[in-house]
Amino acid sequence: MCLGIPGQVVEPPIGGLARIDVSGVRREVSVAFVPDVQPGDWVLVHVGFALAKIDEEEARATLDLLAEAIAAELA
């Protein structure tokens, strides 16, 4: 099973890479599959690639579910 994590673009793409914030962690991610992203956009990130743009509601719902799953594992 593969897991894609929602992240928000915080810096515009330069040379095919954009800085993405995933729950406070910022990383450079390839945006080759979604070259039209801009700061503020949400994307689904998997192994260093932004695979698709998603809306903020979907991103927040997914992040909430992931947080619940982690909390349940730690309890």
N, C-alpha and C positions, 0 to 999 in steps of 0.2 A: 504494500500500500504506500502511496506517495502522499505527502502532505504539503500543501501550498499555504503559505502564511500571508495574510494581508499586510501591506506596508504602504506608507504614504510618501510620495515623492516630495523631498524637501529642497532639492537643488535641481535645476534643469539639466537635461542630458548634455554631456560633452563627450565627443568621441564614442558614442554608443553606450556610455555608462551614465547612470544617474544615482544620486545619493538618496537612499530610501530609509525611512524611519520605521522600524518594526518594534513596537512597544518600548520605545526609548533607546533602542540600539540602532545606530546608523551604520549603513554599509553601502558600498558601491555595488550596483546591480546592473547587469546587461539589460538594455531596453530594446534589443534588436527586434523582438517580437511585437513591441508596442512603441514605435519610434515617436509617436505624437504626444507622449506624456509631458505634462507640465507640473510645476510645483503645485501641491494641493491635491493632485490626482491620487487615487488609491489603485494599487495593483496587487495581483496575486503573485507571490514570489516563491520559486522552487529552485533549489540548488544554484543560487546566484543569477537567476534569470527572472525577469518580470514576464509572466506568461500572458496576462490579460489585464485590461482595466476592469475594475469593479466599482460599484457605487459605495458611498460611505456607509449606508445602512447595512449592506451586506458585509462590509469589512468589520464594522463594529460588532455585529451579531456573531461573526466567526471568532473574533478576538475574545468576546465574552464566553463563548462555548469552550474555547481553549483554556481560558483562565479557570473555568469551573472544573474542567477535566483535570487540570494540574492540581487544583486545590483538593479534589477528591482523592487523588493519588497520594498526596502528602498527609492526608488525615488518617 
